[in-house]
Amino acid sequence: MVVSEIACLRRLPHHCTVPLKALANDRPILESGNLTVEHSDFHKFWRSAKLCLLGVLGLSSITIICIRLHLNLAAIGFLYMIVVVLLSRIGDFVSSIFTAVAAVCCLAYVAPPAYSFRVDDPLDVVAIVAFLTTSVVIAGLVSRLRKMTADAVVSVHRKLIDAEEREYTKIAKELNEDINQRVALLAFGLEQLDGRERIPTEAVGKVSGHTRELWQQVSEIGADIHAISHRLRSSNLEYLGLETSAEAYCKEFAKHQRVEIDFRGHNVPSDVPLEISFALFRVLQEALLNSAKHSGKKHFEVELFGTPDAIHLTVRDSGSGFDPAVAMLGSGLGLTSMRERLKLVNGEFSVDSQAQRGTTIHVRAPLSRRAMFPSQLSR
């Protein structure tokens, strides 16, 4: 059993880490810690070694070509710097520094007196030292930029997970504290109605009124469940299209939140790709929810329109406004979620907001050539 579990662990991806002490009733199988961590470390070492070898091969090739072409030291150093920058872009800090040091050795080899690794001219020494310093700085900056990018991705993923958990908690709370209680009251009302089987004929009107009340409760529960399912996924997008679904959602949102939404839609293609439709629809949901929650106003404007190469969505309110830069850095996910959704479809996202002057959210999603406009379909 233990052997089979170890075999399963060996087939796990490199990024997975499973403590081996959890196996076999917490008995340590290997004293070296996590099997997959060791595998991952070896993979990183092997990748760095391959990148170092690639850098050395690139420098050797450039050196041979430059010797054949009789290029000067400045041109050779420029070509070496290109190799270091490219390797910094695709590799790690260690392989970049190794390649930079190897490039310095090559420069010392080709500098006068040639092929001797001895540099007599002080200016050449300064040039080689400047090359090494510049290479180290570039490698450090690229490494830092890569780390900042990774941290930003992790932060976005963490925010997405937190938002997902909050949404699950909210839906569970609505189902438990609202829907379940109303269903219980409905069941109690039906039980009372069942107890009135044998009633005088003159009391039939009261039973009919009670039945209508129960029916109204059933309708309201069904509408609320539909609204919850709509928040999770709108099936209307697949059958009715983006414009009709967006207009229907605005009406439903306005009724549920008791606000006014002025929706305008025009020149929207009839066959917008589903990935674009879902992205714009989620942005519309998040934008309206933020406006209803934070603007302090009860009237919003939504405009959905198409151009020959893109679909545009604009959501406006005249509320309190905010600082978009501060909101992006905050713990909330609204603006971050919209921006990330638009990135998935190569879209553009912009926010225009000022204190006490309202907020305008505009998004643009480029269309593929197969999306046709109504005017084109009529030809």
Phi, psi and omega in degrees: 000316179296319181298317180296323179292322177295321179297321177295320180296324181294337179271359179290155175298162185294332185278353180275141177230124181231116179296126183288341180292347178284347182271159173055052177056046177064020175275131181293124179270319176231134181282351186276003175102228185269127181298315184288334176293317177298318178298318180294319178297318178297320179298318178296317179298316181294323178293317177298320179297317178297320179293322176298317178297320178297318179296318179296318179296320178295317178295320179297317180297316180296320180298315180298316181295318181294324177295318179296323183272355179059045178283154180279174186295324181295315180296320179295316178298323177297316179295321176298320180297324177299318179298316181297317180295315179297319180291325175296327181289320184258344184252205179244181185294320183296312181294328178292316179295319178300316180294323178296317178296318177297323178294323177298317178299319179294321177297318177296331181286321184268348180288148179297140351291131189295149172062035183229354185057022176238125182251116182268326184282123179300328178295324176294322177298315178299319180296319180293318177297319178296321177299313180297316180298315179297319180296317179295319179297315180297315179299319179294318179295317179296319178297317178295320178297319178296321178293319178297321178296317178296319178296322178295319178296316178298320179297318179295316179298321179295318178296321179296317179295316179298318179294321178297317179295320177296322179293319176299317179297319180296317180294318178297322179293318178297318180292320185280313187271340182248296186295313182298318180294320179292324176295322178296317177296322178296317178297322178295319178295320178294324178295320176295321179295323178293330179285352180257032180299314183262088181234155178296156182298326183289348180264007180297326179298320178296319178296320179297319177296319178295323178295319178296322177297316178296321179296322177296320178297318178299317180297317180294320178297316178299320179295320180292320177297321177298320179295320178295316179294329179294324179294326181283314180196131179262112178285345180297331181300323183285336186247327185254344181094169186291312186296313180296319180294318179296318179295318179296320179294320178299318178295317180294319180294318180298320179291319183287322182266355180060052177230175177247131179233121177268102183261133175227124179229135181203146175056038178270129180303152183278342183232054176296133178306143185299324181296325176287319180299315180295320180297312180294323180294318178293322176296318177300315179300312183293320181294316179294321179296318178295320180295316180293330185274325190242340187285329184080008179248166182243006181231126181230158178238133178232128178231127179235119183213161181243149171239172183303338185234004185198165172248134182243141176227130179231131177235123183236148168215161181250036186274209189286337179074177181195175176265110183301323181296319178291321181295324179296327182273352183285182183277347180288165185243355188307298182293321179298317179298316179298314182298316181292324178296321180291328178297326182296336180245021180058034182269176180240145184225130179219149180230128175241108184214138176221154182301128178063016179236011175085181184224138175233121176251124180234131177232151179224127179241118181293146181260149170279166184292339184281347178284123185252146178271157180304322180295328179285326181290334182280349181282000000 
